[in-house]
Amino acid sequence: MRLSKTTLIILAVVVFVAAAGILYMMYNRQLSEQENLKSQISTNHATLTKLVMERENVQAQLTKVEEQLAQKKKDLDAAILSLNTTKAGWPKEAESIEYDKKLFELAKGWDLQIMVVQTGETGSQNAQGVTFRTNTYNVSISSIQTTEEIETASGYEEYLYEEVGNILGFITSTVNDEYFATASIDLVNLSIPALLTDDDYVAGEIYPSPTSNITVTVFTYKGG
């Protein structure tokens, strides 16, 4: 059956319109994908920049904490040397329950939990002919927040830096708290879980949190 010229023209127009429609749809889809890709690249760049800044901030904070702990020891040594003129300022007893309570209070202020507080046996230390009684507290701390609601590997990395910052903030608060004015504080360790890639990270899983152990040695004046 031969088709008329008019029918052929109509068919050609239909085919052309259909092809144009398909090309237009493909173009729009490609354009949308490009826009999404640009948006994702922009988001990833912003996230990476933020994580780099947080990493640098944590490193700077860790350096500052180490300097504060060193200064704390120097201040304690200086106080011991000048004990004859400052005896009234030294505590005579160290009530374990009160120091425990204070440590828990400081940890709560940084959204941290104290998992273990081990109180060592009371000891003594002689410095410059003066005898001090020492009470040592071994403290283990970790984050209260879990990782269940974190959806991405970069979100987990951000969480780790934030929690490390909280731990270092807790140590700084302990160093500066008047309750521990006659205490020596040592950062025994700071454990930071390994970072994960997007391929390894599974949303909804519970992953490790940063933890830390510190030793707090309280000096009280015994006499001698």
Secondary structure, DSSP 8 states (H G I E B T S, - for coil): ----HHHHHHHHHHHHHHHHHHHHHHHHHHHHHHHHHHHHHHHHHHHHHHHHHHHHHHHHHHHHHHHHHHHHHHHHHHHHHTHHHHGGGS-S---HHHHHHHHHHHHHHTTEEEEEEEE---EEEEETTEEEEEEEEEEEEEES--STT--SHHHHHHHHHHHHHHHHHHHHHHHH-GGGTTEEEEEEEEE------TTT--TT------EEEEEEEEEEEEE-
